[in-house]
Amino acid sequence: MKTSAHSRTGPSGRPRKRAPSAKRAAQGAAGTRAAAAVEVRIAAIRLLETLLDGGGSLTRLLPIAQAALPMADRALLQACAYGLARWSGQLDAVLALLLERPLKARDRDLQLLLQLGLFQLLHTRTPTHAAVDSSVATAVALDKSWARGLVNGVLRNADRRRVELLATLDPRAELSHPDWLLDALRDDWPDAWRAIAQANNERAPMVLRVNLAKNDREHYQRLLAAADLIAKPLDDAPAALVLDTAVPVESLPGFDDGRVSVQDGAAQLAIGFLINAVAPGARLLDACAAPGGKTAQAIESGHFGDIIALDHDAGRLARAADTLARLELSERAELLVADAGDTDAWWDGQAFEAILIDAPCTGTGVIRRHPDIKLLRRARDVDVLVDEQRRLLETLWPLLAPGGAMLYATCSTLRAEGERQIHAFLDRHADATRVHEERLLPGAARDGFYHALLVRQ
């Protein structure tokens, strides 16, 4: 049967344009998604290369990389980058079992691409065909077409043998921590080191700090529920709510209006210890203030008088200024770019009734939030940081008024930066009394932290 001329031409006699078929439209959409997946993988690989070359941390590098991608692809980039950092040691060990010979140094991007494919197969619900096909396409986009067969073969072999491969790994590779850190954890926590490492590999929950100056916790919990966000209170942190599912901060009711901030449950305890130790109106020094969460919490409490917040890093202190501006608290604290330990450069000679030293440390208690710590830290960093902590303690102690309280805090799981540091300080200072000491190991809604509250006689 012939097709009528009318069906093939429009009113002008010109041929009609065919509407794209559903199949062709689906193919086009699939092609777009595939291209986006390749772009995300390349972005993740370049980000990790920069990080490994000493170009910064995920905290600094990830937002830059995300800004170059469409909004819809940014969460995937974060998942890929964090996954590579979190599981790097394990993925490297698995890959060594699958390769006949190591890759050349110039093929580091290919090494990272294979690790990324392994991460998706071993630690996510990404379908095998998607992880493999996207990885092969990425190899081509990286000008490594010669490696298509290698990528396909390695990843499909890993998919078939995943249970066997993981069972073959020694404990160090299985836990995906650098040797120096596992050794330190085993020495400090012989009965808990494995649990600490396992907790470090978990994704941390999103914990909120309700601004109690603007609303109480129960009211804000109802606001979350109205936005279909489920949260539970954290018992010993009166402003803390733990979200069942992490969301972008823009999704939090009243975030832009300063009703709420994001802050881990352990980090929220520090200001409370000082509040319980000093009288209302106490002059407070926040010696290492950036990025400003504890400074903001101190202001929100309404307990302190003058608040001086220092940080030696101008860029990070600018983040603290942004935080205070969002919370409408900018006028309530004096922010100074300064080395807290160089008191001649900033101190006005007036004593403080309260001092918070949230000391620079290895960050080994917050690895689940910052997994690149496992790639960036070295054993030699511990001694350098312990010396810096000691310097801050020694130089700031004379600034504390008699009867005043100093809270020393580190987000570290290493005793050298916690218990041993403070016990040595107490041995050197007869006028110092420890009135509270707390060790928190990472897990549940809290990061790993150490707190010591000291009072000057």
N, C-alpha and C positions, 0 to 999 in steps of 0.2 A: 504494500500500500504506500502511495506517495504522500509526502507531507505537503500540506497546502502552502501556497506562497504567503498567505496572510499570517500563518503561524511563524514564518521565518523572517518577516519584515515588519517594521513599524509603520505608522501612518504615512510617513514620508517616503516609504519604499526602501529605506535603508535597512540593512540587516539589524535585527534586534540584538542587544547585548544580553548574553545569558547571565542570569543571576548565578553566583557561585553556589555550587552544590554544598550540602551539609558536609559531605565527605571532604571536599576541598577546603572548606572553612576550618574543619577540625584539623586537617593536616597543617594548615597555616598556623593555627594556634599552637599546635604541638611543636612546630618548627621554632616559633617564637620562644616557647618555654625552654626548648633545648638550647637555643642560643643564649638565653639568660643564665641557664645552669652552667654553661661553659664560662661565661663572664664572671660569675660568682666564684667559681673554682680558681680561675686565674687570679682574681683579686685576693683570695685567701692565700694562695701560694706566694704572691708578691709581698703580702703583708708579713707572712712568716719569714720570708727571706730577709726583709728589712729588720725584723725583730732579732733574728739570729745574728745579723751583722752588727748589732749594737745600736740600732737606730731608734730605740724607744720601746715602750711597753704596749700591751694591748689597749690599756686605758687611753694612751695618747694616739696610737696608730689606727685603731679600729674606726673611730668617728671620721677620720680623714678618708679612709677607704670607703666607708659607707656613703659618704657625701657624693662620691663619684658614681653611685649606683641608683637606680630607681628605688623609691620607697619600698616597693613590694619585695625587693631582693635583699634588703638590709638585714633582716632577721636571719636569713639563711647564711649570709656571710658571717654573722656573729657566731652562729652555731658551728660553722666549718672552722673558723679560726680558733674558737675556744676548744673545739674537739681535738684539733691537731695539737694544741698546747697541752691539754689535759692528758692525752693518751700517747704523746710522742714516744716515750720510752717503750711502751708496749708495742706500738705500731712498728717501730723500728726493728724490734726483736722478731715480730711475726714476719715482716718483710724479708729479713735475713734468712728465715727458714724457707722462703718461697723463691728466692733468687738463686740461680746457679752460681753467679759471681756478683760481687758488689758493683754498684753503679759508679761511674767516674765522678770526680768532684764537680766537673762542669755540668753534670746532670742533676744537680741538687733540686731543680724545679721538678724534674721527673720523679725524684725520690719523694718529694712532698706530695705530688699528685697521687702516687701510689698509696702513700700513707692516708691521704684524704679518702680515697676509695675504700681502703680497709676500714677506716673509722666509720664510714657509712654502713658498710656491711656488718661490722662487729658490734656497733654501739647505737645504731639508729634503726628505724623501720623502713628506711629507703629500700624500695624493691631492687632486687639484684640487677635486673636489666637496666634500670635507671642509673644506678651507681656505675655499672660497667660501661654503658653506652656513653654517658656523659664524660667519664674519665678518658675513654678512647678519643672522643671528639676534642677534649681539652689537650690531649697530647698533640693532635694535629695543629690546634691553634697555637701551641707553644713551639711550632716549627720542629716537632719531633715525630713526623709521620713514620719514621723508621721504627718507632716504639709502639705502634698500634697493636701489633700482635703480642708484644711483651705485656702491655697493660691489660689487654683482654685475657691473656692466659693466666697472669698472676692473680687477677681479681676473681676469675671464675674458679681457679684452683682454691683460693682462700674461701670462697663461698661453700665449696664442697667439703672442705676440711676444717671448717671453723672450730668445731668442738675439739678436734684432735690438736689443732695448732695452739689453742689457748691452754689446753691441758699440758702441753709440752713445756710451757714457759716456766722459768725459775721464778721464785717469789718476787725478786727485784723487778724483773721485766713485767710480771703480772700486775704489780702495783703501780708501775709507771712513775717511779720517783728516782731522782738521781741517787747514786750510791751514798754520797756524803750525807744526804739528808736522812735516808733510811738508817744509816749507821748512828746518826745523832739522835734520832727518835728512839731507836732500840736502846741506846745508852740511857736516855732520860726516862723512858717509859717502857721498861722491859715487858710489862704485862698488857700494854695498850698500844704499842707502836703500830701494829697491823691495823687495828681499828681506826687509828688516827689517819693512816695513809688511805684506807678505804673511804673514810669520811671526806678526805681531801678530793677524792675523785667524784664525789656526788655534786649535783647541781644545787647551789645554795638557794633556799627559799627567799622570797621577796618579803622583807620586814619593813613595816611602816612605823614612823614616829608621829603620832598625832600631836598637833600644836595645841597643847592644853590651854594656851592663852586665848584661843579662838573657838575651841569646841572640846567637849569631853570625849573620851574614847568610845563610850557606848553610842553617843550621837553619831560620831563619824562611822562607826561600824554599821549603823542603819543606813547612812548615806551610801556606803559601799554596797550593801545588800540591794538598795534601790537601783543601783547600776549593775546588778547581777554579778557582783564581786563578793566572794565569800572570804571572810577573815576571822581569825580567832585571836583572843587576847593572849599575851605572854605574861605569865603570873608575876614575875619579879621585876618587870619593867612596866611601870604604870601607864606609859603612853604607847606601848608597842602593840601592833596588830600584825599577825602573820597571814599573808594571802595564800589561799589554796593554789592559785595559779599566778605566775608573774605576768604583768601587763606593762605596756609602755606608760611612763609617768603621766603622759597626756590623758590617759584613761582614768586617772584617779580624780574623784570629785574634789574640786577646790584646790587642786595642786598649784595652779597659777596664782591663786589667791592666798597662798601660804597656810592653808589648813593642815597640810601634811607634808612630811618629808620621807625619804627612804634612808633607813639606817638600821644596821644589824642589831639584833637584840643584845648581844654582849657589849657592843659599843655604847648602847644607851645607858648602861649601868654607871659609867664613870661620874657623870655630873651628879647623880643621886648620892654617891658616896660623899662627895664634897658638900652637898647641901646638908646632909646629916651631921657633918663635922664642924661646920662654921655657922656663925650667926648671920641672920639676914643683913644685907647691905655690905657684906664682905667684898673687899677689892680682889678681883680675880685676874690671874695671868694664865692665859692659854698659850703655852710656850711653843707648841708645834701645831698651829691651828688648822692649816689647810687639810682637807677642802672645806672645813667650816661647820661640819655637822654638830660637833660638841659645843662650839661657840654659840651656834643658834639655839641649841637646847638649853644652854645656860641662860641666855637672854629670855627665852620662852618661860623659864621657871619663875622669873621675877624675883629670885632669891638674892642676886648679887647686885652690888653697887657698880663702881667703875669696872669695866672689863677691857683688858688689853689683850689683843690677839696677834701673835707673831708668827711669821714663817719666813724662812730664808729664800724661798722660791716665789718670785713675783708672779709667775704664771699660775701657780697653784693657789696663791693667796687671792688672785683675781677671781678664781672660782668661788672662794669663800665669800668674797664681796657680792658676787652674783646670787649666791644662796641667801645672804642676808637681805638683799634687795627684794628677792621674790617673797620673802617672809615679812617684808616691811619692817625690818629691824636694823637697817643700816646705821641709824643714829645712835644705836644703843651700845656699840663697841668701837674701840679704836683699833684699826688694823694697821700693822706696821710690817714692812718688809725688812727683816733683820734676823741675824743669827742670835737666837736666844742666849747662847752661851757667851756672846760678846757683850756683856752688860754695859760696858762703858759707852757703847754706841747707841743705846736706846733707853736705858733705865733712868728715871727721874729722881731716884733716891728714896722714893716713898715705898714702904714695905707693903707686901701683899698678905692678906689673911688666907688666901686660897691660891694654890698653884697647881695647874694640871700639866703634866709632862706626858703627852701621848707620843712617846719617844720613837724616833726612826728605828726600824728593826728589819729583820729578814722577811717579815710578812708571812711566815710559815703557818700562822693560824688562819689566814684568809686565802689559802691556795684554791679552795673551791670557788671563790669569787674571782681570783686572779691566777688562773692556772699557769700563766706564763712565768710565774715565779720559779717554777721547776726548771725552766729553760734559762732564766736570767741569773739566778743566784748561784754563787760558788761558795765552797767551804770557807775560803779566805775572807769572805764578806762578814762572817760572824764576828771575828775578832775586831774588825774595823768598826762595826756597829756597836759592839759592847764598849769599846773605848769612847765612842761618841755619847752613848747613854751615860757613862760614868762622868764625862765632862759636863753634861747638862745637869746632872744631879748635883755635882760639886759646886758649879757656878751659880745655880739658882737657889740652893738651900739657904744661903745667907740673905736672900731677898724675902724670905718668909718671916713674918712677924712671930714673936713668941706666942704660943698658943694656936698658931695658924696650922693649916693642914695642907699637905702636898700629896697629890695622887699621882703615882707613877703607873703608867699603863703601856703595854705592848701587845700588838696583835701577833704574837709569836708563840709557838709551842715549845720553844727551846728554853731549858732552865737557865742557860747562861745569860739570857736576856731578861729573865724574870727572877725566880727565887734566888739564884746565886748572885745576881747583880745587887738586889736589895739587901740580902744578908751581909754582903761585904760592905755595903754602905753603912748599915747599922753598926758594924764593927768599928768603922772609922769615926762615927759621930755619936758621942755619948748623949747629945741633946736631942736625939731622934728616937721616937717611940713608934713602933708599928702597931696600929690599932685595928687594922683589917688587912687580910691577905686572901686573895681568891685566884684560883687557877681554873679556867674553863677550857676544855678540849673541844675541838670542832665537832658539831653534830646538831641535829634537829634545827632549831631556829637561832642558834648562836654559833658564831665563829670562835676560833681558838683565841683566848685572851688571858692576860695576866694583869691583875690589879693589886697594888699595895698602897695603903693609905698610911701616911706618916704624919705625926704631930710633933711640932717643935716645942721643946720644954722651955 
